[in-house]
Amino acid sequence: MFDVLVLGGGFAGLWAAAAATRLLHATETGPVGHSVALLTPHPDLVLRPRLYEPDPARLRVPLDRVLGPVGVRRIAATATAVDTVRREVTATAPDGTRSTVAYRRLVVATGSAVVRPELPGAALLHDIDTLPAAVRLADHLRALPEAPDGPGRWTAVVVGAGFTGLEIATELVGRLRALAAPCGAADEVRVVLVERAEVVGAGLGTEARPVITRALDELGVERRLGTTVTRLDGRAVHLADGSTLAARTAVWTAGMRASALTAQIPAPRDGLGRLAVDGALRVRGVEGVYAAGDTAAAAAEGGHTVLQSCQHATPLGKVAGHNAAADLLGLSPVDFAPDPYRTCLDLGAAGAVSTIGWNRTLREGPEGFAKELKRAINETWISPPADDPQELLRRADHRVAQRQPVPPTA
Ligand SMILES: Cc1cc2nc3c(=O)[nH]c(=O)nc-3n(C[C@H](O)[C@H](O)[C@H](O)COP(=O)(O)OP(=O)(O)OC[C@H]3O[C@@H](n4cnc5c(N)ncnc54)[C@H](O)[C@@H]3O)c2cc1C
């Protein structure tokens, strides 16, 4: 039996385990007596927001080096069922062994997954939702120089012009050119964004859109708007408007949904499959269960609901972990109160764009400010400290902001 059992080793789960540990340590009077466990199938935290980058295999942090030093036990398994009455989780280890893990308080932080379409040739679609998928795409691109020459060899179609689609499309221009150049084919590189809406970045705000459009023009990213993909055959991508694009690479980015495990919790869920939680991130109507990250439909500032984002997953995890431990100790819970909403969208070699607030006001700054900000987010802020228990517990405090000052641009 674990005092706090956290399901999922992403941003929300890692910080939930750290925050629960922090509070339990702070209140221990004698030898440490409380147990916190993290149940997750893989040994690493995957830096998911960076999976559009060229070398995804290195975008991970070993969970044991982060949580091991503070005594969090890692259980390598996938949760398959949750009995919220008996307070037990059924889990399957990588070797197929099934076990039952009992808990006193549970934090559900099993994240989300891209919703892949069902259409002929869908298996040929790449995505960058998980580390293995991003590595598969990187391997596929690296093999292109050896692939037979012909139409579409250096063309990539990206489906979905939302946040992820824009980041991978703009990045693919440089990645494909670097691979094509030694073959004398840099000029043949084509990246085409296919989007069902009539505009790119429909959810990213009207102020950011002109910046995004300029960046796409600068990089030569083509757009096919108001249409979608209907079929793929490995040589070409067929669109609903009747046109065909010769392309050897296609990447699907549209739509995310909360982990299927949320269906195991007898509570209301929203249209994205996220569990309804109260201000303290307790799952509504289920004793002893909290939700955080992409599995939680929590209230954010100004009547908004959190987005499935790293920006929200980290503070959600800290509050859920803190409150799960507080409940055990008979302490009052704290309410989730996120920092003001911001975005920072990478635009590859064309820079980046940053907005603030839910109406997405463009953030002005010196030349290169947004790109520098994105670099700070990707390379520093989202990475948890490894082998540094003091720093981990300091940052696990829900009152400590994730953001640090941005270094001035040259
Ligand atoms: C390409 C890309 C770019 C992104 N860019 C940004 C960005 O710029 N800014 C931003 O804020 N957000 C961004 N996001 C979104 C962000 O990555 C997610 O919102 C964030 O990772 C959510 O954290 P999480 O801990 O809830 O879930 P995840 O990071 O998805 O982690 C879930 C964890 O649960 C584990 N798990 C799943 N099922 C089970 C199970 N049944 N049992 C046990 N463990 C399980 C998984 O293995 C994983 O360890 C991006 C996402 C992608 C894919």
The ligand as an ORCA input file, in Angstrom:
! r2SCAN-3c Opt
* xyz 0 1
  C       5.057     17.943    -30.390
  C       4.443     18.570    -29.173
  C       4.719     19.900    -28.885
  C       4.165     20.495    -27.753
  N       4.476     21.791    -27.481
  C       4.044     22.356    -26.346
  C       4.420     23.683    -26.008
  O       5.149     24.359    -26.748
  N       3.962     24.198    -24.834
  C       3.181     23.481    -23.996
  O       2.811     23.993    -22.941
  N       2.786     22.210    -24.296
  C       3.193     21.631    -25.448
  N       2.824     20.361    -25.743
  C       1.874     19.640    -24.879
  C       2.585     19.002    -23.691
  O       3.662     18.212    -24.109
  C       1.593     18.156    -22.903
  O       0.476     18.933    -22.584
  C       2.255     17.644    -21.627
  O       3.260     16.712    -21.961
  C       1.234     17.031    -20.708
  O       1.877     16.506    -19.577
  P       1.242     15.261    -18.800
  O       2.168     14.932    -17.708
  O      -0.174     15.533    -18.504
  O       1.217     14.098    -19.876
  P       2.362     13.401    -20.710
  O       3.542     14.266    -20.881
  O       1.643     12.881    -21.918
  O       2.805     12.181    -19.796
  C       1.929     11.118    -19.542
  C       2.704     10.006    -18.887
  O       1.788      8.973    -18.508
  C       2.288      7.714    -18.930
  N       1.119      6.853    -19.132
  C       0.204      6.898    -20.117
  N      -0.732      5.956    -19.920
  C      -0.400      5.315    -18.770
  C      -0.995      4.259    -18.025
  N      -2.116      3.671    -18.435
  N      -0.387      3.852    -16.892
  C       0.742      4.468    -16.444
  N       1.339      5.474    -17.105
  C       0.772      5.897    -18.246
  C       3.057      8.048    -20.204
  O       3.982      7.030    -20.524
  C       3.731      9.350    -19.780
  O       4.865      9.072    -18.994
  C       3.330     19.739    -26.895
  C       3.051     18.399    -27.187
  C       3.592     17.817    -28.319
  C       3.287     16.357    -28.619
*
